[in-house]
Amino acid sequence: MEHPDFLSSFGIMLMVLPVLAIGILVIIAKWRVYEKAGQPGWAVLIPFYNFYVMLKIVGKPGWWLIWIFIPPAYFVVYIWTTNLLSKSFGKDVAFTLGLIFLTAIFYPILGFGKAEYKGAAGKPKTTEINV
């Protein structure tokens, strides 16, 4: 006779493993996105610092990090930053929606695909010529 604890543990493991695998895939994809943007990929692993680096990638000031501590504002800033990230890689609003609602699909597309970093919010860096 089988032990019910084993079955429940096995069932839980069957549910947790795919979620864990998807989480690892998204972390690796975000790591690649950060590297494509010229930032350290390991930054994705550090809470709060990862959002600070994301703000640098999209061209927003570091003090915007304060907004993540205000729940209603966090959602607005998260959506805005995600849209700016899409633009930074030459993508549109539809891609932004994909990054928000289908993260496990769209971050790997961005990280492992052909998308190139175009500059903060898609604006190429300009160089000043002093004469």
GUMARDREN-926998 format. One record per atom (N, C-alpha, C, O): residue in three letters; x negated, z, y negated. Coordinates in steps of 0.02 Angstrom, whole numbers, padded with zeros to 5 digits, always signed. Example, Ala and Ser with C-alpha at 12.3 -4.5 7.8 and 13.67 -1.06 7.14 Angstrom:
! GUMARDREN-926998
ALA-00660+00390+00284ALA-00615+00390+00225ALA-00660+00390+00165ALA-00712+00423+00166SER-00642+00354+00112SER-00684+00357+00053SER-00645+00394-00002SER-00670+00402-00057
END
This chain:
! GUMARDREN-926998
MET-00042+00000+00059MET+00000+00000+00000MET-00044+00000-00062MET-00093+00037-00067GLU-00026-00042-00110GLU-00066-00048-00171GLU-00051+00009-00218GLU+00004+00035-00221HIS-00102+00026-00255HIS-00096+00081-00302HIS-00069+00054-00369HIS-00098+00007-00396PRO-00015+00081-00395PRO+00016+00054-00456PRO-00031+00058-00517PRO-00025+00017-00562ASP-00076+00107-00520ASP-00122+00112-00577ASP-00168+00051-00579ASP-00184+00026-00633PHE-00189+00028-00521PHE-00232-00031-00519PHE-00195-00092-00547PHE-00224-00130-00586LEU-00133-00100-00527LEU-00094-00158-00550LEU-00082-00155-00626LEU-00087-00206-00660SER-00068-00096-00651SER-00057-00092-00723SER-00122-00103-00761SER-00122-00135-00814SER-00178-00079-00735SER-00243-00090-00767SER-00261-00164-00765SER-00286-00192-00813PHE-00247-00196-00709PHE-00262-00267-00701PHE-00218-00308-00749PHE-00242-00356-00779GLY-00155-00289-00755GLY-00110-00324-00801GLY-00132-00318-00873GLY-00129-00366-00911ILE-00153-00259-00891ILE-00177-00248-00959ILE-00240-00290-00972ILE-00248-00320-01025MET-00284-00292-00922MET-00345-00331-00928MET-00329-00406-00937MET-00362-00441-00975LEU-00279-00429-00900LEU-00259-00499-00906LEU-00232-00516-00976LEU-00237-00573-00998MET-00204-00467-01009MET-00179-00478-01077MET-00235-00471-01129MET-00236-00507-01178VAL-00280-00424-01118VAL-00333-00410-01167VAL-00388-00463-01167VAL-00412-00481-01220LEU-00407-00487-01110LEU-00463-00535-01106LEU-00453-00599-01147LEU-00499-00619-01182PRO-00394-00631-01143PRO-00385-00691-01185PRO-00388-00675-01260PRO-00416-00714-01299VAL-00359-00620-01280VAL-00361-00600-01351VAL-00433-00587-01372VAL-00453-00608-01427LEU-00471-00554-01331LEU-00541-00540-01345LEU-00581-00606-01350LEU-00622-00614-01394ALA-00568-00652-01304ALA-00603-00716-01304ALA-00587-00756-01368ALA-00631-00786-01397ILE-00524-00756-01388ILE-00504-00791-01449ILE-00537-00758-01510ILE-00561-00793-01555GLY-00539-00692-01511GLY-00571-00656-01566GLY-00645-00673-01571GLY-00670-00683-01627ILE-00679-00677-01515ILE-00750-00695-01515ILE-00760-00767-01539ILE-00806-00782-01577LEU-00716-00812-01517LEU-00719-00882-01539LEU-00712-00887-01615LEU-00749-00924-01647VAL-00665-00850-01644VAL-00653-00851-01716VAL-00714-00822-01753VAL-00734-00849-01805ILE-00743-00769-01727ILE-00803-00740-01759ILE-00860-00790-01759ILE-00893-00799-01810ILE-00871-00823-01703ILE-00925-00873-01699ILE-00911-00931-01746ILE-00957-00956-01779ALA-00849-00953-01750ALA-00831-01008-01795ALA-00841-00989-01868ALA-00868-01028-01907LYS-00820-00928-01886LYS-00830-00905-01955LYS-00905-00899-01970LYS-00926-00914-02026TRP-00944-00877-01921TRP-01017-00873-01929TRP-01044-00942-01949TRP-01085-00947-01995ARG-01022-00993-01914ARG-01043-01062-01929ARG-01021-01084-01998ARG-01057-01119-02034VAL-00960-01065-02017VAL-00934-01083-02084VAL-00979-01052-02137VAL-00998-01085-02185TYR-00996-00989-02129TYR-01040-00955-02177TYR-01107-00990-02181TYR-01133-01001-02236GLU-01135-01009-02124GLU-01200-01043-02123GLU-01196-01112-02156GLU-01242-01132-02191LYS-01142-01147-02144LYS-01133-01213-02176LYS-01132-01206-02252LYS-01153-01251-02288ALA-01107-01149-02276ALA-01102-01137-02348ALA-01166-01106-02375ALA-01169-01086-02434GLY-01218-01101-02334GLY-01282-01074-02357GLY-01285-00999-02360GLY-01329-00971-02394GLN-01241-00965-02326GLN-01240-00892-02325GLN-01259-00867-02255GLN-01255-00905-02207PRO-01280-00804-02250PRO-01298-00779-02183PRO-01237-00772-02138PRO-01187-00742-02156GLY-01241-00801-02078GLY-01185-00799-02032GLY-01169-00729-02009GLY-01110-00713-01997TRP-01220-00686-02002TRP-01209-00618-01978TRP-01164-00578-02025TRP-01136-00527-02006ALA-01157-00601-02087ALA-01115-00565-02136ALA-01043-00560-02112ALA-01007-00513-02132VAL-01021-00606-02070VAL-00952-00604-02045VAL-00939-00540-02004VAL-00881-00521-01996LEU-00991-00509-01979LEU-00983-00450-01937LEU-00976-00384-01976LEU-00958-00333-01947ILE-00991-00385-02041ILE-00992-00324-02081ILE-00928-00319-02122ILE-00917-00360-02167PRO-00886-00270-02108PRO-00824-00262-02146PRO-00838-00255-02221PRO-00888-00226-02241PHE-00796-00282-02261PHE-00799-00283-02334PHE-00853-00330-02360PHE-00841-00371-02404TYR-00914-00325-02331TYR-00967-00370-02352TYR-00949-00442-02334TYR-00965-00488-02372ASN-00915-00452-02278ASN-00895-00520-02259ASN-00849-00551-02311ASN-00854-00611-02325PHE-00805-00511-02340PHE-00760-00538-02392PHE-00799-00550-02456PHE-00785-00598-02493TYR-00847-00507-02471TYR-00890-00516-02529TYR-00927-00583-02524TYR-00931-00621-02572VAL-00955-00597-02466VAL-00990-00661-02454VAL-00941-00719-02459VAL-00959-00771-02487MET-00881-00711-02433MET-00830-00764-02438MET-00815-00779-02512MET-00807-00837-02531LEU-00812-00727-02553LEU-00801-00736-02624LEU-00857-00777-02655LEU-00845-00819-02699LYS-00918-00765-02634LYS-00975-00805-02658LYS-00968-00877-02637LYS-00981-00923-02676ILE-00946-00889-02575ILE-00938-00957-02549ILE-00888-00996-02591ILE-00898-01055-02605VAL-00833-00963-02609VAL-00780-00998-02646VAL-00788-00994-02722VAL-00748-01022-02759GLY-00841-00961-02745GLY-00856-00961-02816GLY-00819-00910-02857GLY-00810-00919-02918LYS-00798-00856-02827LYS-00764-00803-02864LYS-00811-00743-02872LYS-00856-00733-02831PRO-00800-00703-02924PRO-00845-00646-02936PRO-00838-00591-02884PRO-00784-00582-02855GLY-00892-00556-02871GLY-00892-00503-02821GLY-00844-00446-02835GLY-00822-00413-02788TRP-00828-00435-02899TRP-00782-00380-02914TRP-00712-00392-02885TRP-00672-00346-02881TRP-00697-00454-02866TRP-00633-00469-02835TRP-00624-00430-02770TRP-00568-00423-02745LEU-00678-00404-02743LEU-00674-00364-02682LEU-00627-00304-02691LEU-00597-00281-02643ILE-00621-00280-02753ILE-00577-00223-02767ILE-00505-00238-02746ILE-00469-00193-02724TRP-00484-00302-02752TRP-00415-00319-02736TRP-00396-00307-02664TRP-00336-00298-02649ILE-00444-00305-02618ILE-00425-00295-02548ILE-00401-00225-02534ILE-00374-00211-02480PHE-00411-00179-02582PHE-00388-00110-02573PHE-00318-00099-02601PHE-00291-00043-02597ILE-00288-00151-02629ILE-00220-00146-02657ILE-00176-00192-02614ILE-00178-00253-02622PRO-00137-00163-02568PRO-00101-00203-02519PRO-00064-00265-02545PRO-00075-00319-02518PRO-00021-00260-02594PRO+00013-00322-02616PRO-00035-00374-02643PRO-00028-00434-02631ALA-00085-00351-02680ALA-00134-00397-02710ALA-00177-00428-02656ALA-00198-00486-02662TYR-00190-00391-02603TYR-00233-00417-02549TYR-00205-00483-02521TYR-00243-00530-02511PHE-00141-00485-02510PHE-00111-00545-02480PHE-00119-00605-02526PHE-00133-00661-02503VAL-00109-00594-02590VAL-00116-00649-02639VAL-00189-00673-02640VAL-00203-00733-02637VAL-00235-00625-02644VAL-00307-00643-02648VAL-00329-00676-02582VAL-00369-00723-02584TYR-00305-00651-02526TYR-00323-00681-02461TYR-00301-00754-02458TYR-00339-00798-02438ILE-00238-00768-02477ILE-00213-00836-02476ILE-00251-00880-02525ILE-00269-00937-02509TRP-00263-00854-02584TRP-00299-00892-02636TRP-00370-00907-02613TRP-00394-00963-02620THR-00404-00856-02586THR-00473-00866-02562THR-00475-00916-02505THR-00520-00957-02501THR-00426-00912-02460THR-00424-00959-02404THR-00413-01030-02430THR-00443-01077-02403ASN-00371-01039-02480ASN-00361-01105-02510ASN-00426-01130-02542ASN-00444-01188-02535LEU-00461-01086-02577LEU-00524-01105-02607LEU-00576-01122-02554LEU-00618-01166-02565LEU-00574-01088-02498LEU-00619-01104-02443LEU-00605-01175-02417LEU-00651-01214-02405SER-00542-01191-02408SER-00523-01258-02387SER-00550-01310-02435SER-00580-01359-02415LYS-00540-01298-02500LYS-00565-01345-02551LYS-00641-01349-02549LYS-00669-01402-02561SER-00674-01293-02535SER-00747-01293-02532SER-00774-01338-02477SER-00831-01360-02481PHE-00733-01353-02428PHE-00753-01397-02374PHE-00716-01464-02377PHE-00715-01502-02329GLY-00686-01478-02435GLY-00652-01543-02445GLY-00586-01549-02410GLY-00563-01605-02396LYS-00554-01494-02394LYS-00490-01495-02359LYS-00433-01481-02408LYS-00444-01463-02466ASP-00371-01492-02385ASP-00313-01485-02428ASP-00272-01423-02412ASP-00292-01380-02372VAL-00214-01418-02444VAL-00170-01360-02435VAL-00144-01355-02363VAL-00136-01300-02338ALA-00132-01411-02331ALA-00110-01409-02261ALA-00162-01374-02217ALA-00145-01337-02171PHE-00226-01388-02231PHE-00280-01355-02193PHE-00281-01280-02208PHE-00294-01240-02164THR-00267-01263-02271THR-00262-01191-02289THR-00209-01157-02247THR-00221-01103-02221LEU-00151-01188-02241LEU-00097-01159-02200LEU-00119-01152-02128LEU-00102-01103-02094GLY-00158-01200-02103GLY-00185-01195-02036GLY-00233-01137-02029GLY-00230-01101-01979LEU-00276-01127-02078LEU-00323-01070-02076LEU-00286-01003-02077LEU-00307-00955-02045ILE-00230-01001-02112ILE-00192-00938-02117ILE-00151-00925-02054ILE-00153-00870-02027PHE-00114-00975-02031PHE-00066-00965-01977PHE-00092-00983-01907PHE-00067-00957-01857LEU-00143-01025-01904LEU-00172-01045-01839LEU-00248-01036-01842LEU-00286-01082-01828THR-00267-00976-01859THR-00338-00959-01869THR-00382-00980-01811THR-00436-01008-01821ALA-00360-00966-01750ALA-00400-00980-01690ALA-00411-01054-01678ALA-00455-01073-01639ILE-00373-01097-01711ILE-00381-01169-01704ILE-00420-01197-01764ILE-00466-01237-01755PHE-00402-01177-01824PHE-00429-01208-01884PHE-00499-01184-01903PHE-00538-01223-01930TYR-00516-01120-01891TYR-00584-01099-01905TYR-00635-01134-01860TYR-00687-01154-01884PRO-00621-01142-01795PRO-00667-01182-01754PRO-00673-01255-01778PRO-00727-01284-01775ILE-00617-01284-01801ILE-00620-01352-01828ILE-00668-01353-01888ILE-00709-01399-01894LEU-00662-01304-01932LEU-00704-01301-01991LEU-00776-01285-01973LEU-00823-01315-02001GLY-00786-01238-01928GLY-00854-01217-01910GLY-00892-01265-01867GLY-00951-01276-01877PHE-00858-01295-01818PHE-00893-01338-01770PHE-00882-01412-01783PHE-00914-01454-01753GLY-00836-01428-01829GLY-00821-01498-01845GLY-00871-01527-01894GLY-00923-01499-01909LYS-00852-01585-01920LYS-00896-01623-01965LYS-00890-01602-02038LYS-00926-01628-02081ALA-00845-01556-02053ALA-00835-01535-02123ALA-00900-01509-02153ALA-00936-01470-02121GLU-00914-01530-02214GLU-00974-01507-02249GLU-00954-01468-02311GLU-00903-01481-02342TYR-00995-01419-02327TYR-00983-01379-02387TYR-00996-01421-02448TYR-01050-01449-02457LYS-00945-01426-02491LYS-00949-01468-02551LYS-00969-01429-02613LYS-00983-01458-02665GLY-00971-01364-02609GLY-00982-01320-02666GLY-00921-01276-02675GLY-00869-01288-02645ALA-00928-01225-02715ALA-00873-01177-02726ALA-00810-01213-02747ALA-00809-01249-02798ALA-00757-01204-02710ALA-00692-01235-02722ALA-00696-01311-02727ALA-00656-01342-02761GLY-00744-01340-02693GLY-00751-01412-02690GLY-00785-01444-02750GLY-00789-01505-02754LYS-00809-01403-02795LYS-00844-01429-02854LYS-00918-01429-02840LYS-00948-01376-02830PRO-00949-01488-02839PRO-01021-01490-02825PRO-01060-01453-02878PRO-01041-01451-02937LYS-01115-01423-02856LYS-01158-01388-02903LYS-01189-01438-02951LYS-01212-01492-02931THR-01188-01421-03015THR-01218-01464-03065THR-01284-01435-03087THR-01293-01374-03090THR-01330-01477-03102THR-01394-01455-03126THR-01401-01474-03198THR-01385-01530-03218GLU-01424-01427-03239GLU-01433-01441-03309GLU-01502-01471-03320GLU-01551-01450-03290ILE-01504-01519-03364ILE-01568-01550-03382ILE-01583-01530-03454ILE-01548-01549-03501ASN-01635-01492-03461ASN-01656-01471-03528ASN-01706-01520-03556ASN-01758-01533-03525VAL-01691-01548-03613VAL-01736-01597-03644VAL-01770-01567-03703VAL-01810-01600-03736
END
